[in-house]
Structures are given as structure tokens and as C-alpha cells.
Amino acid sequence: MGAGSAALSLLAAVLPADVRHAEARGELVEGPAYPEEVAQVARAVPQRRREYLTVRACARRALAGLGHPPVPLPRGEGGAPAWPPGVVGSMTHCAGFRGAAVAAGAAYASLGVDAEPDAPLPEGVRDVIALPGELAGPLVTAHADRLLFCAKEAVYKAWYPLAGRWLGFEEARVSLGADGTFHAALLVPGPPYAGRPLAAFEGRWLSRDGLLLAAIALPAPA
């Protein structure tokens, strides 16, 4: 499912029109698996292997929208996929959803997408991921704690390719908007962006079909 290919595409609802994407609700089998990818999940449980390989099949579909031939997409440093030169992208998978988004590096500096089940966080996780006040006030959705986690995962995925280092949950303050947007203020010095340290990310979120999605598409500096 590529950009603009289906009205029910979840990624299309949270990404700019020129970002290519593909998603699946089940498993995809598209040709032989790449040895580089299979080796990385050789010891994983079967469900984890299926998710890993399916989301990469989605990514290759998305890359085809940019004119790229199929290539292996092994996991690189920090868990980020090893994208072809000149491409930025992000992958996500959870129960009932696998998705990937890619764009030309000339147009976007970084992408970050995350999907989560629209359900409460497990006991104790909220205290680990939420800063004081982040979930204060009217809740934007029934499971705002899980949405906050989802948004912070998208922030990390957009951050890592630029900074090359870990970003903790406590190092970004996320404000969730009832209009389907979110703002993530970085609480640590950001990587260089447009001649100054990056200070924040802007993103979009969606609650639909039992899923929560969060996405960031950071434009390339002019």
C-alpha cells in the first residue's frame, strides 16, 4: 500500500504526500529473504522473525515508489535500518500492523514513525516514559499514556540518524494536541540543523482501527 493508494492507509493520514510508504496488517512474503536480514533474527521467536521480514518487505515497496530496486535492509547502529544512499526512512511494527516510510534525503532530513496498540501501557511503564505534567489536563485520547509512548518512539527514530546517539524518554518533552499534532521539545543539545542545534520536532498522530500512530517528517534545511 503506497502513498495515495488507499483511503484507509494509516500512514497516509500522518505523513506528507511526498513521503512514500507501505503498510500491512498481516505478513507479506515477497521473494526469497535476504541472508543479511535472516541472520539478524535467526535466534528470534517465529513471530518476531515474521514481523521483522514483513516490515522490510513493506519498506522495499515504499522504496519502489522512489524508483529504488529491491535491496536488503539489515538493522544498523542504534537499531535503525541501513537505508540506501540518499534515502531517509523509518519502520514500525506492532500487533496487527507493519509499516515503513521513506523519502529522498534532499527533501527530508529525517523520518520517524511508530505504531502501537490503542490500549493502556503495561503497569509501571507510564512512570518511566512520562515527565511531570506531560499527561496533565484533558486527555486527547482514551489511552494518552500509550500515545505519549508512541510519540516518543517516533521522536527517537527521527533523532537517531541525525545525532547518532541514544535519546532517553526524559530528554524530550512531548505536548499532545487534540487536533492530531504533537510538539516534542528536546531537553538536551540537538544535532546541527539549519545552522543551529535542533530544538524540537513537530509531528502528527492518529487513533484508528484499534491502533495509535505517530509520525515525524523533518524537512531538509533550505
Secondary structure in CASP SS format (residue, H / E / C, confidence):
PFRMAT SS
TARGET T0000
AUTHOR 0000-0000-0000
METHOD secondary structure of the structure
MODEL  1
M C 1.00
G C 1.00
A C 1.00
G C 1.00
S C 1.00
A C 1.00
A C 1.00
L C 1.00
S C 1.00
L H 1.00
L H 1.00
A H 1.00
A H 1.00
V H 1.00
L C 1.00
P C 1.00
A C 1.00
D C 1.00
V C 1.00
R E 1.00
H E 1.00
A E 1.00
E E 1.00
A E 1.00
R C 1.00
G C 1.00
E C 1.00
L C 1.00
V C 1.00
E C 1.00
G C 1.00
P C 1.00
A C 1.00
Y C 1.00
P H 1.00
E H 1.00
E H 1.00
V H 1.00
A H 1.00
Q H 1.00
V C 1.00
A C 1.00
R C 1.00
A C 1.00
V C 1.00
P H 1.00
Q H 1.00
R H 1.00
R H 1.00
R H 1.00
E H 1.00
Y H 1.00
L H 1.00
T H 1.00
V H 1.00
R H 1.00
A H 1.00
C H 1.00
A H 1.00
R H 1.00
R H 1.00
A H 1.00
L H 1.00
A H 1.00
G C 1.00
L C 1.00
G C 1.00
H C 1.00
P C 1.00
P C 1.00
V C 1.00
P C 1.00
L C 1.00
P C 1.00
R E 1.00
G C 1.00
E H 1.00
G H 1.00
G H 1.00
A C 1.00
P E 1.00
A C 1.00
W C 1.00
P C 1.00
P C 1.00
G C 1.00
V E 1.00
V E 1.00
G E 1.00
S E 1.00
M E 1.00
T E 1.00
H E 1.00
C E 1.00
A C 1.00
G C 1.00
F E 1.00
R E 1.00
G E 1.00
A E 1.00
A E 1.00
V E 1.00
A E 1.00
A E 1.00
G C 1.00
A C 1.00
A C 1.00
Y E 1.00
A E 1.00
S E 1.00
L E 1.00
G E 1.00
V E 1.00
D E 1.00
A E 1.00
E E 1.00
P E 1.00
D C 1.00
A C 1.00
P C 1.00
L C 1.00
P C 1.00
E C 1.00
G C 1.00
V H 1.00
R H 1.00
D H 1.00
V H 1.00
I H 1.00
A C 1.00
L C 1.00
P C 1.00
G C 1.00
E C 1.00
L C 1.00
A C 1.00
G C 1.00
P C 1.00
L C 1.00
V C 1.00
T C 1.00
A C 1.00
H C 1.00
A H 1.00
D H 1.00
R H 1.00
L H 1.00
L H 1.00
F H 1.00
C H 1.00
A H 1.00
K H 1.00
E H 1.00
A H 1.00
V H 1.00
Y H 1.00
K H 1.00
A H 1.00
W H 1.00
Y H 1.00
P H 1.00
L H 1.00
A H 1.00
G C 1.00
R C 1.00
W C 1.00
L C 1.00
G C 1.00
F H 1.00
E H 1.00
E H 1.00
A E 1.00
R E 1.00
V E 1.00
S E 1.00
L E 1.00
G C 1.00
A C 1.00
D C 1.00
G C 1.00
T E 1.00
F E 1.00
H E 1.00
A E 1.00
A E 1.00
L E 1.00
L C 1.00
V C 1.00
P C 1.00
G C 1.00
P C 1.00
P E 1.00
Y E 1.00
A C 1.00
G C 1.00
R E 1.00
P E 1.00
L C 1.00
A C 1.00
A E 1.00
F E 1.00
E E 1.00
G E 1.00
R E 1.00
W E 1.00
L E 1.00
S E 1.00
R E 1.00
D C 1.00
G C 1.00
L E 1.00
L E 1.00
L E 1.00
A E 1.00
A E 1.00
I E 1.00
A E 1.00
L E 1.00
P E 1.00
A C 1.00
P C 1.00
A C 1.00
END
